[in-house]
Amino acid sequence: MDDDIVILPPADAPGRRFPWWIPLALGVILIAVGVGLLIWPFIAATWLLAALFGSLLIANGIALLLRSRPSGASIAGGLVLAIVGVVAIVFPEVTAQAFVAFFGVVLIVLGAFGIIVAARFGGLAVVPAVFALLGGIAALVWPQFALTVVAVVCGVIAVFIGAWVVAFAIRVRGLRMPPGVSGPRR
């Protein structure tokens, strides 16, 4: 168990510097995304959701295409994933509406199932089930409002996490990595 603990040497010890600028850059990006979600919640959430989902589909499609000995099914699947990913990025409003509708239906199903289980076994389990059911209905009736609420909550979380990562980067700025610990290559 003691082998898992790595004690970093002081700044004046020999060795490579810890790449503190990487978490600093990530923290700044997180803060910028969070502020964007707070200032323009619907527009930023729509664009961000489409970009992330589309990129994920494209990356998975490319991975299927580049695997060793791809089969006909993996080639077809890879092409479909890559094309759908591009379409998701090109049409962000449609992508966001589809996501909100999908999660609205999922919340309704989970809420209804939770109410059935709570009715059978009793207890306070009915409370989150009712909230899930109402949240699903609200997402289907007011999709822009639902996406805006999620964007604002995610924006606040992103700003706080980004600030924490920036503080971490500043704190470890002078540290050096001990010999034998591999870091990013230049």
SULMO-V114298 format. One record per backbone hydrogen bond with DSSP energy under -0.5 kcal/mol. CO is the residue of the C=O (numbers start at 1). NH is the residue of the N-H. If there is no record, write none. Layout:
co=CO nh=NH
co=CO nh=NH
This chain:
co=1 nh=4
co=2 nh=5
co=5 nh=7
co=6 nh=8
co=9 nh=176
co=10 nh=13
co=16 nh=177
co=18 nh=20
co=19 nh=22
co=19 nh=23
co=20 nh=24
co=21 nh=25
co=22 nh=26
co=23 nh=27
co=24 nh=28
co=25 nh=29
co=26 nh=30
co=27 nh=31
co=28 nh=32
co=29 nh=33
co=30 nh=34
co=31 nh=35
co=32 nh=36
co=33 nh=37
co=34 nh=38
co=35 nh=39
co=36 nh=40
co=40 nh=44
co=41 nh=45
co=42 nh=46
co=43 nh=47
co=44 nh=48
co=45 nh=49
co=46 nh=50
co=47 nh=51
co=48 nh=52
co=49 nh=53
co=50 nh=54
co=51 nh=55
co=52 nh=56
co=53 nh=57
co=54 nh=58
co=55 nh=59
co=56 nh=60
co=57 nh=61
co=58 nh=62
co=59 nh=63
co=60 nh=64
co=61 nh=65
co=62 nh=66
co=63 nh=67
co=64 nh=67
co=67 nh=70
co=71 nh=75
co=72 nh=76
co=73 nh=77
co=74 nh=78
co=75 nh=79
co=76 nh=80
co=77 nh=81
co=78 nh=82
co=79 nh=83
co=80 nh=84
co=81 nh=85
co=82 nh=86
co=83 nh=87
co=84 nh=88
co=85 nh=89
co=86 nh=90
co=87 nh=91
co=89 nh=92
co=91 nh=95
co=92 nh=96
co=93 nh=97
co=94 nh=98
co=95 nh=99
co=96 nh=100
co=97 nh=101
co=98 nh=102
co=99 nh=103
co=100 nh=104
co=101 nh=105
co=102 nh=106
co=103 nh=107
co=104 nh=108
co=105 nh=109
co=106 nh=110
co=107 nh=111
co=108 nh=112
co=109 nh=113
co=110 nh=114
co=111 nh=115
co=112 nh=116
co=113 nh=117
co=114 nh=118
co=115 nh=119
co=116 nh=120
co=117 nh=121
co=118 nh=122
co=123 nh=126
co=124 nh=127
co=124 nh=128
co=125 nh=129
co=126 nh=130
co=127 nh=131
co=128 nh=132
co=129 nh=133
co=130 nh=134
co=131 nh=135
co=132 nh=136
co=133 nh=137
co=134 nh=138
co=135 nh=139
co=136 nh=140
co=137 nh=141
co=138 nh=142
co=142 nh=146
co=143 nh=147
co=144 nh=148
co=145 nh=149
co=146 nh=150
co=147 nh=151
co=148 nh=152
co=149 nh=153
co=150 nh=154
co=151 nh=155
co=152 nh=156
co=153 nh=157
co=154 nh=158
co=155 nh=159
co=156 nh=160
co=157 nh=161
co=158 nh=162
co=159 nh=163
co=160 nh=164
co=161 nh=165
co=162 nh=166
co=163 nh=167
co=164 nh=168
co=165 nh=169
co=166 nh=170
co=167 nh=171
co=168 nh=172
co=170 nh=173
co=172 nh=175
co=175 nh=18
co=176 nh=9
co=178 nh=181
co=180 nh=182
